[in-house]
Structures are given as structure tokens and as C-alpha cells.
């Protein structure tokens, strides 16, 4: 690992941060890895702090590597490829089918190296890093804690605002327990004086008034303080006096540039356009200067403290601020010709990066090259699944597009990349612009393709109404007889949107007009969806049979749709078998989006069948998979809420249920999405004592439901926790439940709803109805619902015994809390529980109560059994929650 140019200066005022990194290094070497985020304004000392860490590796056996973010022309995953190559991990061959697979391959390469040696990686200036690099860090972070790996990443806070791509990534990084945040603020006045004193030469002491001026002007910024000190010393050496010092870095750089000859200044200006790091030979080629003249100019710039030699033979500006100050002195009219010269020079190099070519073509305003290289850069990034980088390249290329067709093509490519990156609203905007461009180009069929894609993104983004309007508009642009296949495709897509709302009849009417595509995958998928909403098991099975003939590539999606449909209508035994056999294949084929959804649905079935620990394992598997779309995370959150309620696992909810996920579930207007999420979420809120929020959420949810398809949890929660209006609306679904009563799931739910109605209207009839619902759920194998119905029927002992067999400790604790004065713990047991929660050992308890330790252990055994707990830690957490209530 190479130290930065500031490595020889004393580190002042960063003792705590230095110890934090040293401790992280020691723990990482022992297999407890960490990801340290070092942040601060430009010049605040990030590089110097990291250099100290670098020095500590000099005599060790760790594999070390460092990489810097580039201001522009960033290659996707460039810093990651650089450090993997430096530690001998190698970069996997391209060809991954999606981003998750590509990230997994990079992760595996790094993990294999960490298994052999301790690895330390430094990534500087990630505020300039490409999106692929930032995504990789997010991907690898959950497993860092169990690896012999230390990652240190630095970034400038003054370069990161709410609109910056890095901001969202940082918010995600810091949620992981392996992330260590180190924020560097300005040094104090005494620390700045210590820094100045340490940097002064014994033979050249400045007057106190000058040193005070430096300390004041630097405003706690060590880089500026050091540069001001050098400037003052140089003035002292030249004239024996300092005069007025520069007010900022730009002024200081301007002074030093003034020391150079015009020719040297010209060469350094060229260098600033190339970037912070540059090569002397390329600079000579670009400027049309002789190698000797370039060397002389660079020597003068080095002596003026503007650049440094690099150990790899190249050169770099002393600091990013130095390069920025040189570049900012020029007008756009001056920089464009320089970028054009760089572009021409790069075009002569076979190995020139297309991303550099794209940037310099754009900066030069070279329209034809901007289009050509920008599109190539976008294609390259998209092929590497660096979708945000691809979209930026395509949008930059747009400035060179001179025809409607070219604009439409680029906009569609950008929309595709953005959609794969999970930004559905932005993707919809881009597809709309692409469609408009293609209409102007006279290509109506491609315009309609883009409108359909736009509708799909609106649906994914939760705007079902807009998605419908887009498709209705698109169908109006084309007649069924003119383009039967296009018209059928649009009709099928519209049918799916109606099914999202639970409107099976309107969807079937549209499917009847889509005969031109009756043998297609999309038609069969929609037909299967309609059958699931209508509770038509025979058609669901027929669709599965037909879909099996579509080939191996389509098979995983078809099997998932079949399993999902079976699970949604309560055919659990068959659905479980399908998910169990499907998950290994999805993992092997790296079909991450399907794997996330399969995990979510599998976990829901396991949970309702009374297997919460297994369900939690499956949810954890799903949470470890990067998923850009909202559909998977919402489904996982639904499963996590059910599991967390059964097990009392608050940490699982904190990880899975974010504000964005909650809003996505409610804005989706998809009956199954909302129906499976809102009920479990409302129950969780109620458990946290937030019953008013739960009631308000259920009011909103029930108003958005069109039918009982996949909405059992929400209908039941609305009857239990909703206000009277919400209960009436939920009870209004009984007619639909009765119409679907040929399926056990709906028959059982209808009984349960009636039992809950009776609880508010005619308590004497509750017991029989609830007992009947319990028997129906027993037949279904839904143990959790059976236990709930037993409680409602007043059979609390039987319910508690069932919860205990499941290992549903959270539900047992809820029952004990609701028991009030009839709490299962005796007064002595409650006292012992409180002391145990405070960490009191058994020996002390025995002395306090004048009993032997064996009796204490018997009390503990009884407490654990009554509360459904397993150990002291769970008891402490339980007592803490009770105290908070």
C-alpha cells in the first residue's frame, strides 16, 4: 500500500481516529472485518490519516491495495478491479446475466483471497467513484464482519449533498454493524499551532504574528495551514518578510503558478484538464512539446509545490484542491479546445478507455463523437450491470443526437438501465420521452413498445392509475386489425393491471380480445393470474402445464408463478414443495429477483404453518440478496413482520421494514402486495403500543382493496384493530369470501371474519364461530391462524400450548402481557426476573432470598417456560420491553 504525499508530515489532532483504525485493523486480522468510512471537507486530513494506517502495514503480511476515485471518465468498477488485481484476487470474466451475479462473482473472488490472507483495501475519494463501485461496497458489506478484511473508504463531505449518488449509499452503509464512521472536523487552534510548529524548519522561524495569521486563515484545515506555512517560508527566504498571505487555496495556487514560466504554466494547465493524475509522455504528446521541455516544466511545478512525483512513474497534483484551482482559472471557451485535443490524442491509443473518450467528447462539445463514444460507454457500463453509470453515459450522449431516431434510441437505452437500477419513476419519464421521439421519427410500433415499458415502470413504481392511462392511450393509437399482435400485447398488459386491482372479469374480457398471442408466455402468465384471483385451481394447473413447454429459460418464472398462485389460494403443501426445489436452482442460476420473491413467499407459508424459526432463516437469506426493484423488498418485509411477531424479533423488522418499503406497499395499488403487507404491519404497530397508527393504516389499506385475493391478513387485522368504519368495510368482503368458499382458505377466513363481527355485536356467538374457524385452519395446516382462533374462542390454554409447540415466543409473551393481574409469574418469580435482567448472578440471588442455587435454577426454569423464553438474554430483553411500556 502506497502512502500519499502527506505521509512525512506529523499527524496532529487525530489520535482518537488513529486508534479507531488501529483497533479495526487488529480485529479484522482476527477475522472480525470492518468497513471504515472516513469523511471530511477537502484538505481536512483524510489522506494523511489513511497514510498512517498504510505505514502500519509496511512490515506485516497483510495483502494491501489502494485505489483513487477519478474526477471524470470513471470506468465501471474501476477502483474495485484495481484493488482486486493488486491483491492477486483477479477480476472474474464478464458474462454475468445481471448485477447480482456480477457482484457475487467479485465478492467470491475477494472472499477467497481473504480466506488465505488478511486483506486491507483503501478506496480514496469515493465521492467520485462510479456507481458500480458503490454498489459493490453495499453488496459485500453484510459479510465483512465475518471476513479477514478491512476496507477504508474516504470521501469529501463538501462534495456530497442530498442529490449526490453517494448520499443514498452512505445511508445504507452506516446501517450495517460492520461500518465504522470517522468524521474529521477542523483542528482546534492549539492543534493547528502544533501542526505549524512541527512543520517549521529549525533554521527558519517565522514571527508569532505570521503564525497566528496562518492559524486564523486556515480555519482548522490542516492542508491549507501547511500550504500557507510553505508560502510564508518561501516569502521569508526570498525577501525576509512575508507580506499578505493568500485568503484561499485558489489564491495560493495562483501565487505559485506566477513563479512558473508561461510555457510551464501552459503545460500544467493541460495537465489539469487530463485529471489529477497524469503521464509525462501523454502530456508531451497532447501539448506538442518535447519530453525535455515537459520534464523541465514538471520539475518547476514540483518545486513550486503544485505536483508530486508518483512512485509508479507518473505525476499527480499535490491535492485535488490544487488541480481544481488550476482548472477553475480557465473559461469554458478555453477548456473546450483542450478537451478536444485530449480526445484526438486518446483516439490514437488503442487501449484508451471509452469512458475517457466519452467524457472528453462531451466536454469538448464534439457532437458526433459525443454520440458515438457516449453510446458505447453506456453499452459497456450496462453490460457490466453498472446501470446508473450507463444511464449517465446515454444521457450525456444525447447532447450529440441530431435525429429523433437517435434520441429515441438513447432515451430507451437510458430508461432500460434506470429501470434495472430500480428507479421506476425516472425510468417511466425516460420511456415516455423515448416514445415521443419515436412518434416524431414515424416509428409507431417502437413508440408503442416504449409506452408499454413506461406503463410497466409506473406499475412497479406504485402508480397503477397512471399505468392504466398510459396503456389505454397506447391502445387508442392503434387498431386491433392494423397491428393485432401489438394490440394484443397492450391488452394483456392492461389486463394484468386490472388483476392488480382484483378485477378479474374486466381482465378476462381483455384477454378474450388477445387471441393473437394466445400461445405466448405473457398471455399464459396473465391467464394464470386471472385464475388465481378467481380461485380457479383447474385453470391454474392448466396454465402450469402449458407454460412447461416454453423452454428452460422461461421455466423458473413459470414455476414461480405456479407456486405463488398455489400459495395465494392456500394450497400450501404443493406450494412448499415447489419453493423448496426452486430455491437452489434460482441461487445456482443467479436469478436474484425471483429468488427474493421466492424466499418471501416460502417464508410466509412456513410462518403460517407454525415453523417460524425456519421462516426467519429464509427471510434472512432473502435480505442478503441485493434487489433494486421494490416488489421483492415489500414481499420480504411482509414475511419479516409475520415472523417477527411470532418470535418477538424487533431487529428483523428494523432491517426489513424501511419507510420506503412501507410507502411502496401502500402506493402500489396491487391487491396482493397491499393485502399481505398492511395487516402484519398494523399488528406490529399495535404490539409496539401504536394502535392509533395501526388503525389509520388499516383504514387506508382496506380502502385500497378490491377483493380477498392474498388479503387474508389485512382483512382479519382490520376486523380486530380497525375503527368501526374499517370493520364494516372489511366485513363487506364476506360476500366475495362466500363466493370463493370452494377453497378452504376463503371458507376458513369467512368463519373467522364472522367470529370477529360477533365479538363486537353478539359475544355469545363468538366461541362457536371461532372454534369452527380454528377447525378449518387446522385442516388447512395454518397453525398460527388456528392458535389465534382458539384464543378468540376462549381456549387460551390450548392456544398457548400450540404457540409453545411452534416456538412462537413473541405470541406467548403477548398472551402473558395481556393476562394483566393473572400474569403467570408469581411475585417471587417477577422479583427474580427483574434481578436477572439487571445481571444479578445465581449465587447472589441465592444469598438474597436465603435459598440454594439449585432452587434459583428451578425458579429460572419455571420463568423461562411460562414466558416462552430460552435464556438470560431473552429474559433481559423481555423485562426491558415491559418496563418501556
N, C-alpha and C positions, 0 to 999 in steps of 0.2 A: 504494500500500500504506500502510495507516494504522499509525502507531506506537501502542503500547499506552500506558497511563497512566504507566508507569515510564520512558518514553523520556527524560525530562530528567535522570534520575539517572545518576551515573557508573557505568560497568561495571567492576567490580573482580574480579580473580582469574580472569578468563575469557579471558585473552589467547590461549592456545593454541586454545581453541574458536572464538574470533572469527576467528583466522587460518584455521582449517579451513573455516569457512563462506565466508570471502572467497575462498579458493582454489577452493572448489567453485563459487562464483559465476563466477569468471573462466573456469574450464574449461567450465562449462555454456554460457556466452555464445559459446564457440567450437565448440559442437556436441557436447561431451562431458558430457552431463547427469548429474545425481546426485540421489539421494533421501537427505536427511539426517534421521535420527531423533534428536531431542533429548529426552532423558529425565531425570527427576529428581523428587524429592519436591516437594510443594506449597510454593511460595514460594522455591524454590531459585534462581530466576533465569532460567527458560526464556523467559518473555515478554520480559524485559529483553535477553537475548542476541539474540532474534529482532528486537526493535526496532532494535538496532544494524544488523542486516542490512537492515532496511527503510529505514533512513536512507540507506544506501549507494545505494539506487535512486532517491533523490529527484531527481537531476539527469540520470538516464540515460534511455535509450529503451526499456528493458525494459517488457513488459506485466506488471503485478504485481497480485496479488489475495490476499486473506486471508479466512479463514472460521474460525469457532469452533465446536467441538462443543458441543452443548447437554446439560444435565444430564438432561433428560427431554423427551418429546414430539418426538423426533427424526424428521424426515421422511426417508424412504429417499433416499440420495444427496444429502441437503440441502447439505452443505458443497461437494460436487463441483459441483452445479448452480450454487451461489452463485459459486464462483470462475470457472467457465466463462462465466457471464453477465458477470462483471466484466471479463474479458479479451476479450470480444466473440466468444467461440467459439460461443456459443449451445448450447442443450440440444436434442439430437435429439428428434423426436416419438416418443411411446411407440408400442408395437405390435410390439416385438421378440418373437420366438417363445420365446426362452429367455434365460438370464442371459448366456451367452457373446455372443449377438447384441447385447444391450443394452450390455454392457461394451465391445464392439467399436465400436459407434456413438459412445459417449462418447470412447473412445480416438481414433477418427478425427477427431472434432471438435477435440480438443486437439492432435493431431499436425499438423493443417492449420494451426492458428494458430502452432505452434512453427516450422513451415517458413517462416513470414513474419517472425516476430519472436522474440527471446529472451523466454521466459516464466518468471516466478518466482511460485511459489504457496506460501503458508504456511497450514498447517492446524493450528490450536492445539487442544489438549485432545482428541486423538483417542481418549483413554480413554473419552470419552463418545460417540464417533462411532457412527453406525448401521453395521450390517453391510455394507450396500451400498457405503458409502464405503470401508470397509476392503477389501472385495473389489476395488473399482476400483483401489486403490493396488497390490494384488498383481497385477492384470491388466496395468497399464501399466508396472510396474517393469522387466520384462525388456527393454523397448525404450527406457528412459530414457537409457541410456548413449550412444545414437546421436541424441539429440534436443537441441535448444537449450532445455533445460528444467531448472529447479531446483525441486524440491519439498522443503519443510522441514515436518516434522510433529513436534509436541511432545506428550508425554504424561506423566502423573504416575505414577511407579513405585509409589507407595503406593496407587494405585487398580487396579493390575494384579497379579493373582496367577495361579496355575495354572488356576483356574476361569474367569478373565476371558476374554471373546471375543477381546480384543486380544492376549492372550499367544500364541495359535497364529499369529496374523497376523504378529506381530513376529518369531517364529521363522522364518517364511517370508521376510519382508522381508530379514533380515540375511544370508540365504544368497546374495543376489544381489550381484554385484561392484559394482553401481552404488550400493549402500546404504552410507552413512557413519553410524556410530554415534557420538553425542556424549552421554556420560553426565555429568551435572552432580552433583558431590558437594558436601558442605558446604564453605564457605570456611574457611580456616585462621584462627586467632586474629589474626595480623597483618593478614590481608586484611579481616577484619571491622572491625578498628580503622581501617584505611584508608577503608573504606566510611563508617564513622561520621564520621570526620574530614572527609571530602569533603561529607557531607550537613549538617554543622552550619553554622548561621549565624555569621558573624564576630562578630555583636553578642550572641550568646547562647551562651557556652561553659559546658558542664557540668563538674562536678567529675570528677576522674580516677576516683574510686571509683564514680561513677554509670556512666561509660563502660565500666569494667571489668565492672560488673554486667550492662549491656546485652550486651556481648560474650559473657559466660558464659551468660546465659539464652537467647540467640538460637541457640546450638549450631550456629553456622555457617550459619544460614538467613538470607539477606540480606533477604527481605521482613519477617520477624519483627524483625530488627535495626532496619530502617528504621522500622517501626511503633512499636517500643519507644522509639526515639530521639524520634520525634514526640511520643509520650506524655510522655516525660520533659521535653521542651522546653515542652510545653503546661503541665505542672505547674509548671515553673520560672517561666513567665510569669505564672501565676496566683498562686503563693504564695512564689516564691523558693526553693522546696525541692522535691524530687522525691517523697519518701516511698517506699513499697514499689512496685516495678514489677510489672505483671501477669506471671503464670507462663506463660501461653499465649495464643494468638490469641483463643480464646473469652472469656477474662477481659478481654483488651484491648478487644474489641468491646463487651463488657458495660459497661465503663467509659465508652466513647464513647456508647453508647445512653443511658446515665444522664444525659448532657448535654442530651438532647432532651426536648421536652415529651411528655406522654403521647400527644397526638394525632399528633405526628410519629413517635413510636415505633410507633404502630398502623399508620400508612401504610407505614413501612419494613418492618414485618412482612408486610403484604400483598404488598409488592414482592418479598420473599424467596420467597414462595410462587409468584409468577409465574415467577421464574428470575433468573439473574444479570443479564440484560439486560431492560429493561422500558421501557414507554412511559408518559409522564406522563398523557396523556389516558385511556388504558385504566385506569391506576391510579386516577384520579379516578372513572371510571365504576364500577369494582369496589368502591371504598370508599364510594361515595355522598358524595364530598367535592367542594367547589368547586375549580375549576382554581387559583384563587389560593391556597387553603389547601395544595394539593398542591405548588405551586411553593415556598411558604414552607418546607414540611417538607423538600423535597428540597434546598433551599439550606442548611438547617440540617444535614442529613445529609452534604452535601458538605463543609461547613465542619468537620464532625467527622471528616473523612477516612474516611467509610464508603462513599461513592459518588463517581463521576466523571461529568461530562458527556461524552457521546459526540458525535463530530463529525457523526453523521448525525441529530442532534437528540434522540436518546434518552438513556437513562441506564444505568449499569451499576455493580454493586458493584465496589469497588476490586480485589478479588481473589475468586476462587472461595471461598477460605477465609473471607472476610468474610461472604459470603452464607450459607455453610454455618453459620457461628457464629450468625447471626441466626435462621435457620430452626430450628436444633437446640435453641434455647431454648424452643420450644413443644412441648406434648404432642400426641399423635395426636388427642386429643379436641378440641384447639384448631385443628389444621391441617385436619381434615376439613371443617368448615363453610366455611373459606376456600377450599378446593379446589372445594367445591360452588358457592360464589359465582362463582369464576372460570369454572366450567363454564357456569353460567347466562349470564354475560356473553358468553362465547365463542359460545354458541348464537345470540346476536343478530347475530353478524357473519357475513355470507355467505362471506367468504373465510377463515374460521377453519380451521386445519388439523385434519383428522380425527384426526391423531396426538396433537395437544394435547387435543382433546376426549376421546379415549380415555384418556389419562393422567390427566387431572383427574377424569374419571368414576370411574376405578379408585381414585384416591387419596381421593376423597370417599366411597367406598363406595356410590355410587348404582347399584344393581344393574341396573335396566332400561337405563340409559344406558351402563353398562359393557359390557353385552352388545351393544347396538346399535352404539356407536362402536368398540368393540374389534374386532368382526367386520368393520366397514367398514375400519378401519385395517389389519387383516390382509389383506383382499381387495386393498386399494390397494398394500400392500407386495409381495404375491405377484404382482400384475400387473406390477410393476416388477422382478420377479425378485430382490427383496431378501428371500430366503427365511427367513433367521434372524430378521429383523425381523418378518416376517409371523407366524412361529410364536410369537414373544413376544406379539404383539398378540392372537392367538387364545387363547393360554393365559391372558392377563390377562382376556379377555372371559369365560372360564369362570367367574370368580367371580360373574358375573351370570346364569349359565344356571340356570333354575329347573325345567327338564324334562329327561327322559332324551333326548328327541329333540334338544333344543338342545345338550346336552352331546356327544352323538354326532356331531352336525354339526360342531361346533367342533373336537373332537378329530380328526376325519377331515381337516378342513382343515389343522390344525396338522401332522398326520402327513404329508400331501402336501407341505407346504412343507419340512418337515425332510428328507423323502426326497430332494427336489430339491436340497437343500443338501448331500447326501452323507452324512448321519448315519443310516445304516441301523439300527443298534441302537435308537436313540431313536425312529426312525420306527416300528419294529416295536412298541415299547411303546405308542405313541400309537394305532396302528391296533387293537391289542388292546383298549385302553380304549374306543375308538370302537365296536368290535364288541360289547363287553359292554353299553355304553349302548344300542345299537340293539336288542339282545336284550331288555333291560328295557322298551324302548319298544314291543316287539311287532313290530318290522320285521325279520323273519328274513332276507329277501333282501339288504337293505343290510348286515346283520351279516355275512353270508357274503361279500359283496364286500370288507368290511374284513378278514376273516380271510385272504382270498386275497392282499390287498395286504400284510398282515402277513407272510405266508409269503414273498412276493417280496422284502421287505426283509430278512428273515432270510437268504435265499439270497444277496442282494447283500452282506450283512454277513459272509458266510462260514460261517453256521451252517446247513448243509444238513440236518442231523438235525432241528433244530427246525422248519425249513421243512416237512419231510415230515410231522412230527407234527401241525402246525397244519392242513395240508390233509386229512390222514386224519380229524382231529377234525371239520373242517368238512363233509366228505362224509358223516360219520355223523349230522349234524344234518338231513340232507335226503335224501329218497328219489329214485331216478332217475326214477320215474314221477310224483312230485309236481312236481318242477321240473326237467325234462330238460335245459334249456339251462344252468341254474346247475350242475347235477350234471356235465354235460359239461365246462363251463369249469373246474371244480375238478379233474376227472380229467386234463384236458390239462395243467394246471399241475403236477400231481403227476407226470405222465409226463416232463415236462421235468426235474424233479428226479432222476428215475431215470436219465435220459440223462446228466445231470451226473456221475453215478457210473459211467457206462459200461454200464448195464443195459438194453440195447436190447430184450430180449424182454419184460421187465416193462412197459416203456414202451409197446410195441406192443399189449400186452394192454389197457392203459388206453385207448389211442387207439381200439381197436375198440369200446369202450363209449361213445365220444363222437360217435356218428353225428349227433346233433342239431346239431352245429356243424361238420360235415364241409366245409362251403363257406366257413368263416371263415378269417381271417388267422391266428389263433392256432393253429388246427388244422394248417394247412399249414406253419407255422413248425416246429411240433413234429414233424410228419411228415418234413420235410426234415432236421431234427436227427437223428431216428432213422435215416434213410437214411445220413447221413454217418457215424454211429457204426458202422453195419453195413457200410459200404463199398459201398453200393448206388448206383452212379453213375446208373443209369437213373432211379431214383425221385427223386434229387436234381434231375435235369434236368426231370422231370415237374412237381415242386413249383415250380420256377422258372417254368415255362410257365403253370401255374395262377395263381401269385402275380402275374404280369404283368398280370392282368385286374383287380386290386384297386384300381387308380387311381393317379394321380400322387402322392398324399400318402403312400401306402404303398410306392411303388416304390423309394425309396432303401434302406429297411430290407430289402426283399425281395432287392434286388440284392446288398446287403452279405452277407446270409445265404448267397446262392448262391456268391459269391466266397469267403467264409470256408470253406464246405464243400468247394469245389474245392481250395483251398489245403491244407486239413487232410488230404486224401487224395492229395496230390501232383500234382494237375492244374494245374501251375504256369503253363503258357503261357496258358491261358484265364483263370486267376485274375489274373495280372498285367494282362492287357488290361482286365479288369473294374475292378480297382482304379485303373488309370491313368485311365480315363474317368470313374470315380466321384468321385475326389477333388475335381476342380474344381467339380462340382455340389454336393458336400457343403459346400465352402467358400462357394459362392455362396448356398446356402440356409441357411447358418449352422447346420448340423446338427452341432454340435461333438462330441457324444458319439460319433456314428457316425464322424466324421472322425478322432478319436483312434484308434478301433479299426481303421479302415481304414489309417491310417498305420502302426500296429503290424504288421498282417498283411502289408501291402505290403512293409515293410522286412524282415520275416523272410524273405519269398520272395526278395527281391533279395539278401540276405546269403547264403542257402544256394546261390544260383545264381552266387556269385562276384562280386557287384557291391557290395562293402562301402561304398565312398565314396558311391554313390547311396543306399544304405540309411541311412547316417548322416544325410544331408540330410533324408530322410523322417522319421527319428526326431526330429531337431531340430524339424521342423515340428510334429510331434505334441506335443512337450514345451512348445511355446509356446502351446498351447491350454488354457485353464482347464477342468478336468474334475473335478466334485465326486465322481462315483462312483469306486469302486476298480477296476472292471473295466478301464477304459481305461489307467490308470497301470500296472497289473500287466502288461498286454499290451505296453505300450511298454517297460517295464523288461526284459521277456523279449527283445525285439528289440534293445534297447540293449546287453544283455550279450553277445549274439552278435556285434554289430558291434564292440563294444569289444575283444573277444578277437581279432577279425581284424585290427583296426587298432592295438591297444595303447593305446586311448583311455581312460585312467583317469578323466579329467574327465567323460566321458559317463556312466560308471557312478555317479559321485558325484552327478550331477544326477538321474538317473532311478531309482536303486535306494535307497530310504529304508527304514529299519526297518519303517515302517508298510506299505509295499508288500510287503516280504518276508513279514510276518505275514499280510497279506491273501491272498497267493498260497497259503500253506500251510493257512490256515484255511478256504479256500473250499470244499474237498472237491469241486471241479469238475475232472473228469479232464483236460480240455483246458487249463485255467488252470494247474494244478499241473504237468501234463506238459510244457508249453512253458517254464515258468519254472525249475523246480528243476534241470534238467540244466545249462543255461547258467550259472546262479548257482553251482553246485558247481564247474564248470570254472573260473570266475573266481576262486573262493576258492582252488582248487588252484594257480592261476597266482601268487597272492599268497603262496604258501607255507603256506596254511591247510588242509592236506589232511585233518586230523582233523575240522575243522568241515565240510568238504565231504562226508566220509564219513557223518558223523552226519546231515547234511541229506538226503543221498540215502537213508539208511535210513528216515527219516521220510517222504520223498516216495514211495518205491516202495510202502511200506505203505499209502499212501492211493490208489494207482492201482487201477482196476478193469479196465482194458484198454489196448490200444496206441493208441487214438484220440488223435491230436495229442500223443503222448507219446514220439516217437522220440528227442528229445534227452535226455530223462531216463533212458530205458531204456539208451541207449548209455553215458551218463555213469556210470550205476550199475554197468555191466559193467566200465568202465575204472577208476573211482575208489572204488567201494564196497567194503565188507568182504565176507567170504565169504558171509555170510547174505544180504546185499543182492544180491550177484551171483546167488545161487541163486534168489532171488525174481524178479529181473529176467529170468533165463533161463527162468523158469516161464511167461513170456508167449509163448514160442515157438509153442506150440500155437495160440494166437489169431492170431499173425502168419501162420502157415502157412495157417490157415483163410481169411485175407484176402489170400492171395498172388496172387489175380487182379488186384490192384492193385500196380503196380510199387513203390510206396513201402514196402509191407509185405514184399514179396519181397526187396527190397534190404536192408531193416533186419534181416530174419531171417538173411540171409547174414552181415551184419556182427556180429550178436549171436553167431552160431556161431563166427566167427573170433575174437572176444574170449574165448569159452569155451575155444577150443582154445589160446589164448595161455597160459592157466593150467593146462591139463590135458595138451595134446598139441602142443607147439610146432611139431612137424614139419608139422602140417596147416594152420598159420596162413596161410602165404603164399598157397596156392591159394584158400582161403576168402575172404581179404581182397581178393585180386585179382578174384575173382568179384563181390564186393560193390562194388568200385570200378567195374567194368564196368556193373553195374546202376545205380549212381548216375550214371554217365556218360549212360546212356540217359534217366534222369530229368532230367538237366541240373543236378544238385545238385553243383556243383563243390567246395564246401567238404567235403562228405562223401567225395567221390571222393579228394581230397587226403589226408584222414585215413586212408582205407583203403589208399592207396598207401604211406603211412608204415608202417602196420601190416604190410603185405606186404614191407617192407624196401626198397621202391623210393624211397629218400629223395631222390635227385636229381630224379626225376620229380615227386615231391611238392613239393619246393622250387620247381621250375620252375613248377608250377601255382599255388602260393601267390604267387609273384612276378607271374605274369600277372594275378592278381586284385588285386594291390596290397595283399595281406594282410601288412603289415609286422609286425604283432604275432605272427602264426604263424611268420614267418621268424625273428624274434628268439627265439621259444621253441625252434625247431629248433636254432639256433646255441647257445643256452644248454645244451640237453640233450646237445649233442655233446661237452661236457667237454673232455678233453685234445685232442680232434680239432677244436677251435674253428677256424673258417675264417680267423681273423685270424692273421697272422704275429706274431712277437714285436715287430718294429718297428712294425707296424700297431697292436698293442694299446697300445704306448707312445705313439704319435702320437694315438690315440683319447683316451687319458686326458688328454693335454695340451690337446687341442682342447676337451674337456669343461670344462677349467679356464679356457678363454677365451684360450689362447695363440694369437697371430696367426701366419699362414703365414710371415711374414718371420722371426720369432723361431725358428720350427721349423727353417727352412732353415739359420739360423746354428748352431743347436744340433747338428743332425745333419750339418753340412757338406755340404748338398745345395742345389740351386737350388729356387726356389719352384715351378717347373713340376713338379719331381719330387714336392714336397709335395702339389700338387694331384692328381697321379696316385695317390698313396697314399690321399688322401681319396676319390677316385672309387672306388677298389677297396674301401675300408671301407664306403662307402655301399651299394655293390652287394651285398657279402657279407652285410650286416646288414639289407638291405631298407629303408634309411633314405634321406632326401632332403636333409637339411641339417644344419648345426651344432647347431641347437636340438634336433632329434630325437636326434642323437648324444649330446648332453649329458644329455638325459633318460634315454637308454638306459644310459649309463655310471653315472648316479646310481642307477637301479634295481638294476643289477648290484652296485654297492657295498653297497646296503642288504640284499642277500641274503646 
